[in-house]
Amino acid sequence: MEIYKVNLENIDIVARFMAHVKPEWWDNKGAKQQLSEGIGWYFGKSKDMPIGWILCKSYDCYKTGEIECLGFNNCGAFEIGKGLQPLIEKSEEWAKEQGFVIMRFTIGTRGLSCHGKTLRKPWEELRDLHVIDREEYNWFLSMGYEPSGILPNIYGEKYHGILLVKTL
């Protein structure tokens, strides 16, 4: 499986893929706009047939790289998980090359213990946070990411974000 950098020559291919695999999140125009505002990579059997992507942003003043969005097509189903390992590694390699010391990702609370609930104090939620049905959360933890904050209601009423951070 080859990894390709998203650029002007292939951005339309990746945007169509994103819109196809997760149409409730993106249309072609929205995916292309998002891809044009960061740095990304995709992989596939060929440069014209993506099966997964990752998009990152840089925050130079904080020496931080951020995973903005990612996903892959697992037999017709959108997924975030172990299949994206090569792209996570590529993004962390990029972050290190930029001199960043932190990589971060905000994961939604669907499938986590605080989802659908009014939050207590952030430290209490983080202390008691556990997975109910969200394997990709455990996958991020296995790669060295740690929960470091909560962003209340960022995805909707009682649908929070958990800030995961990895020291590079």
Contacts in CASP RR format, 6 or more apart in sequence:
PFRMAT RR
TARGET T0000
AUTHOR 0000-0000-0000
METHOD contacts of the structure
MODEL  1
MEIYKVNLENIDIVARFMAHVKPEWWDNKGAKQQLSEGIGWYFGKSKDMP
IGWILCKSYDCYKTGEIECLGFNNCGAFEIGKGLQPLIEKSEEWAKEQGF
VIMRFTIGTRGLSCHGKTLRKPWEELRDLHVIDREEYNWFLSMGYEPSGI
LPNIYGEKYHGILLVKTL
1 43 0 8 1.000
1 44 0 8 1.000
1 45 0 8 1.000
1 51 0 8 1.000
1 86 0 8 1.000
2 43 0 8 1.000
2 44 0 8 1.000
2 45 0 8 1.000
2 46 0 8 1.000
2 47 0 8 1.000
3 41 0 8 1.000
3 42 0 8 1.000
3 43 0 8 1.000
3 86 0 8 1.000
3 87 0 8 1.000
3 90 0 8 1.000
4 10 0 8 1.000
4 41 0 8 1.000
4 42 0 8 1.000
4 43 0 8 1.000
4 44 0 8 1.000
4 47 0 8 1.000
5 39 0 8 1.000
5 40 0 8 1.000
5 41 0 8 1.000
6 14 0 8 1.000
6 35 0 8 1.000
6 39 0 8 1.000
6 40 0 8 1.000
6 41 0 8 1.000
6 42 0 8 1.000
6 53 0 8 1.000
6 55 0 8 1.000
10 42 0 8 1.000
10 47 0 8 1.000
11 32 0 8 1.000
11 35 0 8 1.000
11 36 0 8 1.000
12 28 0 8 1.000
12 32 0 8 1.000
13 47 0 8 1.000
13 48 0 8 1.000
13 50 0 8 1.000
14 31 0 8 1.000
14 35 0 8 1.000
14 42 0 8 1.000
14 50 0 8 1.000
14 53 0 8 1.000
15 26 0 8 1.000
15 28 0 8 1.000
15 29 0 8 1.000
15 30 0 8 1.000
15 31 0 8 1.000
15 32 0 8 1.000
15 35 0 8 1.000
16 28 0 8 1.000
16 31 0 8 1.000
17 42 0 8 1.000
17 50 0 8 1.000
17 52 0 8 1.000
17 53 0 8 1.000
17 73 0 8 1.000
18 25 0 8 1.000
18 26 0 8 1.000
18 31 0 8 1.000
18 35 0 8 1.000
18 53 0 8 1.000
18 69 0 8 1.000
19 26 0 8 1.000
19 27 0 8 1.000
19 28 0 8 1.000
19 30 0 8 1.000
19 31 0 8 1.000
20 73 0 8 1.000
21 71 0 8 1.000
21 72 0 8 1.000
21 73 0 8 1.000
21 76 0 8 1.000
21 78 0 8 1.000
22 71 0 8 1.000
22 78 0 8 1.000
26 34 0 8 1.000
34 55 0 8 1.000
34 68 0 8 1.000
34 69 0 8 1.000
35 55 0 8 1.000
37 57 0 8 1.000
38 55 0 8 1.000
38 56 0 8 1.000
38 57 0 8 1.000
38 58 0 8 1.000
38 68 0 8 1.000
39 55 0 8 1.000
39 56 0 8 1.000
39 57 0 8 1.000
39 58 0 8 1.000
39 94 0 8 1.000
40 53 0 8 1.000
40 54 0 8 1.000
40 55 0 8 1.000
40 56 0 8 1.000
40 91 0 8 1.000
41 53 0 8 1.000
41 54 0 8 1.000
41 87 0 8 1.000
41 90 0 8 1.000
41 91 0 8 1.000
42 50 0 8 1.000
42 52 0 8 1.000
42 53 0 8 1.000
42 54 0 8 1.000
42 87 0 8 1.000
43 50 0 8 1.000
43 51 0 8 1.000
43 52 0 8 1.000
43 53 0 8 1.000
43 86 0 8 1.000
43 87 0 8 1.000
44 50 0 8 1.000
44 51 0 8 1.000
44 52 0 8 1.000
45 51 0 8 1.000
51 72 0 8 1.000
51 73 0 8 1.000
52 70 0 8 1.000
52 71 0 8 1.000
52 72 0 8 1.000
52 73 0 8 1.000
52 84 0 8 1.000
52 87 0 8 1.000
53 69 0 8 1.000
53 70 0 8 1.000
53 71 0 8 1.000
53 72 0 8 1.000
53 87 0 8 1.000
54 67 0 8 1.000
54 69 0 8 1.000
54 70 0 8 1.000
54 71 0 8 1.000
54 84 0 8 1.000
54 87 0 8 1.000
54 88 0 8 1.000
54 90 0 8 1.000
54 91 0 8 1.000
55 67 0 8 1.000
55 68 0 8 1.000
55 69 0 8 1.000
55 70 0 8 1.000
56 65 0 8 1.000
56 66 0 8 1.000
56 67 0 8 1.000
56 68 0 8 1.000
56 91 0 8 1.000
56 94 0 8 1.000
56 95 0 8 1.000
57 65 0 8 1.000
57 66 0 8 1.000
57 68 0 8 1.000
58 64 0 8 1.000
58 65 0 8 1.000
58 66 0 8 1.000
58 95 0 8 1.000
58 98 0 8 1.000
58 100 0 8 1.000
59 65 0 8 1.000
59 66 0 8 1.000
60 98 0 8 1.000
62 102 0 8 1.000
63 99 0 8 1.000
63 100 0 8 1.000
63 101 0 8 1.000
63 102 0 8 1.000
64 100 0 8 1.000
64 101 0 8 1.000
64 102 0 8 1.000
64 103 0 8 1.000
64 104 0 8 1.000
65 91 0 8 1.000
65 95 0 8 1.000
65 98 0 8 1.000
65 100 0 8 1.000
65 102 0 8 1.000
65 103 0 8 1.000
65 104 0 8 1.000
66 103 0 8 1.000
66 104 0 8 1.000
66 105 0 8 1.000
67 88 0 8 1.000
67 91 0 8 1.000
67 103 0 8 1.000
67 104 0 8 1.000
67 105 0 8 1.000
70 80 0 8 1.000
70 84 0 8 1.000
70 87 0 8 1.000
70 88 0 8 1.000
71 78 0 8 1.000
71 79 0 8 1.000
71 80 0 8 1.000
71 81 0 8 1.000
71 84 0 8 1.000
72 78 0 8 1.000
72 79 0 8 1.000
72 80 0 8 1.000
72 81 0 8 1.000
72 83 0 8 1.000
72 84 0 8 1.000
73 79 0 8 1.000
74 83 0 8 1.000
79 136 0 8 1.000
80 136 0 8 1.000
80 139 0 8 1.000
81 135 0 8 1.000
81 136 0 8 1.000
81 139 0 8 1.000
82 139 0 8 1.000
85 143 0 8 1.000
88 143 0 8 1.000
91 103 0 8 1.000
92 103 0 8 1.000
92 166 0 8 1.000
92 168 0 8 1.000
95 103 0 8 1.000
95 168 0 8 1.000
96 168 0 8 1.000
100 168 0 8 1.000
101 167 0 8 1.000
101 168 0 8 1.000
102 165 0 8 1.000
102 166 0 8 1.000
102 167 0 8 1.000
102 168 0 8 1.000
103 145 0 8 1.000
103 165 0 8 1.000
103 166 0 8 1.000
103 168 0 8 1.000
104 163 0 8 1.000
104 164 0 8 1.000
104 165 0 8 1.000
104 166 0 8 1.000
105 140 0 8 1.000
105 145 0 8 1.000
105 163 0 8 1.000
105 164 0 8 1.000
106 151 0 8 1.000
106 154 0 8 1.000
106 161 0 8 1.000
106 162 0 8 1.000
106 163 0 8 1.000
106 164 0 8 1.000
107 134 0 8 1.000
107 136 0 8 1.000
107 137 0 8 1.000
107 140 0 8 1.000
107 161 0 8 1.000
107 162 0 8 1.000
107 164 0 8 1.000
108 115 0 8 1.000
108 155 0 8 1.000
108 159 0 8 1.000
108 160 0 8 1.000
108 161 0 8 1.000
108 162 0 8 1.000
109 115 0 8 1.000
109 116 0 8 1.000
109 155 0 8 1.000
109 159 0 8 1.000
109 160 0 8 1.000
109 161 0 8 1.000
109 162 0 8 1.000
110 134 0 8 1.000
110 159 0 8 1.000
111 131 0 8 1.000
111 132 0 8 1.000
111 133 0 8 1.000
111 134 0 8 1.000
111 137 0 8 1.000
112 129 0 8 1.000
112 130 0 8 1.000
112 131 0 8 1.000
112 132 0 8 1.000
112 134 0 8 1.000
112 137 0 8 1.000
112 162 0 8 1.000
113 128 0 8 1.000
113 129 0 8 1.000
113 130 0 8 1.000
113 131 0 8 1.000
113 132 0 8 1.000
114 125 0 8 1.000
114 128 0 8 1.000
114 129 0 8 1.000
114 150 0 8 1.000
114 160 0 8 1.000
115 132 0 8 1.000
115 158 0 8 1.000
115 159 0 8 1.000
115 160 0 8 1.000
116 158 0 8 1.000
116 159 0 8 1.000
117 158 0 8 1.000
118 158 0 8 1.000
119 125 0 8 1.000
119 150 0 8 1.000
119 152 0 8 1.000
119 160 0 8 1.000
122 149 0 8 1.000
122 150 0 8 1.000
125 150 0 8 1.000
126 147 0 8 1.000
126 148 0 8 1.000
126 149 0 8 1.000
126 150 0 8 1.000
129 147 0 8 1.000
129 162 0 8 1.000
131 137 0 8 1.000
131 138 0 8 1.000
137 162 0 8 1.000
140 164 0 8 1.000
141 164 0 8 1.000
143 166 0 8 1.000
144 166 0 8 1.000
145 164 0 8 1.000
145 165 0 8 1.000
145 166 0 8 1.000
146 164 0 8 1.000
146 165 0 8 1.000
146 166 0 8 1.000
147 162 0 8 1.000
147 163 0 8 1.000
147 164 0 8 1.000
148 163 0 8 1.000
148 164 0 8 1.000
148 165 0 8 1.000
149 162 0 8 1.000
149 163 0 8 1.000
150 160 0 8 1.000
150 161 0 8 1.000
150 162 0 8 1.000
150 163 0 8 1.000
151 160 0 8 1.000
151 161 0 8 1.000
151 162 0 8 1.000
151 163 0 8 1.000
152 160 0 8 1.000
152 161 0 8 1.000
153 159 0 8 1.000
153 160 0 8 1.000
154 160 0 8 1.000
154 161 0 8 1.000
155 161 0 8 1.000
END
